[in-house]
Amino acid sequence: MKRTRVALVGLLATFVAACVTINIYFPAAAADAAAEKIVDDIIGRDRQDPVPSQPEGDDKGAFLGSDNAPVIVFNPLEWLIPSAHAATPDFNVDTPRIRQLRAEMKARHEQLKPFYEDGKIGYTSDGMVTLRDGAQVALRERGLIKNLLAAENRDREALYQAIAEANGHPEWEGQVRSVFADKWIERAPGGWWFQAVGGEWRQK
């Protein structure tokens, strides 16, 4: 009898742990929308399409019945383990550190912009910026570009980590970086250069 109780307790603990794990997920749609807003602000681009407050089909606490009315689903685990839902990810989080990084990157972009436009620098596939063709860079520009790229990449690294940490999941840094890497390229003006995953350069 004692063994049976121990087995049942172990099974319940495993089940609860599994449910907690399922609820801790990386919300890619929310991260994508926030990244677009941040990127557009930094590069000075007006957003053309409004971003919905919640993607379609992303309801977690209700489903539609036959009459299309929302039917609330009660989950006893939400009473047992409310911490699984307590910290809702917010990729629009605005901490002093994130504000500072965005402001610095936005100001620096005005210096980087001419180099994007003439193809001397471009976006990498991992969310950074790098020199595309050193032969095009005049000797008098090399020091300036080198310093600008070092500062920009340092701030990008810090921004991705700060966003992940502000959401209570520093382990999401790689996923945040990946979302931003795609968004930098997607929102870049035509004519700018970017590196594909294989390393080859392409022009928008």
C-alpha positions in Angstrom: 0.0 0.0 0.0 2.8 2.4 0.9 4.6 1.6 -2.3 1.4 2.4 -4.2 1.1 5.8 -2.5 4.7 6.6 -3.2 4.3 5.7 -6.9 1.1 7.8 -7.2 2.9 10.8 -5.6 5.8 10.4 -7.9 3.5 10.1 -10.9 1.6 13.3 -9.9 4.9 15.2 -9.4 6.1 14.2 -12.8 2.8 15.2 -14.4 2.8 18.6 -12.6 6.4 19.2 -13.6 5.6 18.4 -17.2 2.7 20.8 -17.2 4.9 23.6 -15.8 7.5 22.9 -18.5 4.9 23.0 -21.3 3.7 26.5 -20.1 7.2 28.0 -20.1 7.6 28.5 -23.8 9.2 31.1 -26.1 6.4 33.3 -27.6 7.9 33.9 -31.0 5.0 35.9 -32.3 5.2 38.4 -29.4 9.0 38.6 -29.8 8.7 39.2 -33.6 6.2 42.1 -33.1 8.4 43.7 -30.4 11.6 43.3 -32.5 9.9 45.0 -35.5 8.9 47.9 -33.3 12.5 48.3 -31.9 14.2 47.8 -35.2 12.0 50.4 -36.9 12.6 52.9 -34.2 16.4 52.5 -34.4 16.7 52.7 -38.2 14.0 55.4 -38.4 11.6 53.5 -40.5 7.8 54.0 -40.3 5.9 50.7 -39.7 3.5 50.1 -42.6 1.3 47.4 -41.0 -0.2 47.5 -37.5 0.7 44.6 -35.3 -2.3 42.8 -33.7 -2.3 42.8 -29.9 -2.6 39.0 -30.0 -2.1 36.7 -32.9 -5.1 34.7 -34.1 -5.4 31.3 -32.6 -3.3 32.2 -29.6 -6.0 32.0 -26.9 -4.7 29.9 -24.0 -7.7 30.0 -21.7 -10.7 29.6 -23.9 -12.0 27.8 -27.0 -15.0 28.5 -29.3 -18.1 26.5 -28.9 -20.5 25.6 -31.6 -22.1 29.1 -31.4 -18.7 30.8 -31.6 -19.1 32.0 -28.0 -16.0 31.7 -25.9 -16.2 28.9 -23.4 -13.9 29.2 -20.4 -11.9 26.1 -19.6 -11.1 25.5 -15.9 -7.8 23.8 -15.4 -7.3 22.6 -11.8 -3.5 22.8 -12.3 -3.7 26.6 -12.6 -4.9 26.5 -8.9 -2.3 24.0 -7.9 0.7 25.7 -9.8 -0.2 29.3 -10.5 3.5 30.2 -10.8 3.4 28.5 -14.3 1.3 31.4 -15.5 2.4 34.2 -13.2 5.1 35.8 -15.4 3.6 36.5 -18.8 6.4 37.3 -21.3 6.4 41.0 -22.3 8.9 41.8 -25.1 7.8 45.4 -25.1 9.4 45.7 -21.7 11.0 49.0 -21.2 13.7 48.9 -18.5 16.3 51.8 -18.1 19.0 49.5 -19.6 16.9 48.7 -22.7 16.0 52.4 -23.1 19.7 53.4 -22.9 20.8 50.7 -25.4 18.0 51.7 -27.9 18.9 55.4 -27.6 22.6 54.7 -28.2 21.9 52.5 -31.2 19.5 55.0 -32.7 22.0 57.8 -32.4 24.8 55.6 -33.8 22.7 54.5 -36.7 23.0 58.0 -38.2 26.7 57.4 -38.5 26.4 53.9 -39.8 23.7 54.7 -42.4 26.0 56.0 -45.1 28.1 52.9 -44.8 25.0 50.6 -45.2 23.9 52.6 -48.2 27.2 52.4 -50.1 27.6 48.7 -49.3 30.7 48.9 -47.0 28.9 47.2 -44.1 26.0 44.8 -43.8 23.9 42.7 -41.5 25.1 39.2 -40.5 22.8 36.2 -40.2 23.3 36.2 -36.4 22.0 39.7 -35.7 25.3 41.6 -35.9 26.9 44.1 -38.3 30.2 43.5 -40.1 32.4 45.0 -42.8 31.4 43.7 -46.2 34.3 44.8 -48.4 37.4 46.3 -46.8 38.7 47.3 -50.2 36.0 49.9 -50.5 36.9 51.5 -47.3 39.3 54.5 -47.5 42.2 54.5 -45.0 40.7 57.6 -43.3 37.4 55.7 -42.7 38.8 52.4 -41.3 39.3 53.5 -37.7 35.8 55.1 -37.6 34.1 52.1 -39.1 35.9 49.7 -36.8 34.9 51.6 -33.7 31.3 52.0 -34.8 31.0 48.3 -35.6 32.5 47.3 -32.3 30.2 49.6 -30.3 27.1 48.6 -32.3 27.7 44.8 -31.9 28.4 45.3 -28.2 25.1 47.1 -27.8 23.3 44.5 -29.8 24.6 41.7 -27.7 23.6 43.6 -24.6 20.1 44.4 -26.0 19.3 40.8 -26.8 20.4 39.7 -23.3 18.6 42.5 -21.6 15.3 41.6 -23.2 15.7 38.0 -22.3 16.6 38.8 -18.7 13.8 41.4 -18.3 11.4 38.5 -19.2 12.9 36.3 -16.5 14.4 33.9 -19.1 18.1 34.7 -19.8 18.3 31.4 -21.6 16.1 32.9 -24.3 18.9 35.2 -25.5 19.7 33.0 -28.5 16.1 32.9 -29.6 15.7 36.7 -29.1 18.9 37.2 -31.2 17.5 34.9 -33.9 14.2 36.9 -34.1 16.1 40.2 -34.3 18.6 38.8 -36.9 15.6 38.1 -39.3 14.0 41.5 -38.4 17.0 43.6 -39.1 17.2 42.1 -42.6 13.5 42.2 -43.2 13.1 45.9 -42.3 16.3 47.1 -44.0 15.8 49.5 -46.9 16.3 48.2 -50.5 19.9 48.2 -51.6 21.4 47.3 -48.2 23.5 44.2 -47.9 23.1 41.2 -45.6 24.8 37.8 -45.1 22.9 34.7 -45.7 23.3 31.7 -43.3 25.9 30.2 -45.6 28.0 33.4 -45.4 27.4 34.7 -49.0 26.5 38.4 -49.3 23.1 39.4 -50.9 21.6 42.7 -51.6 18.0 43.6 -50.9 
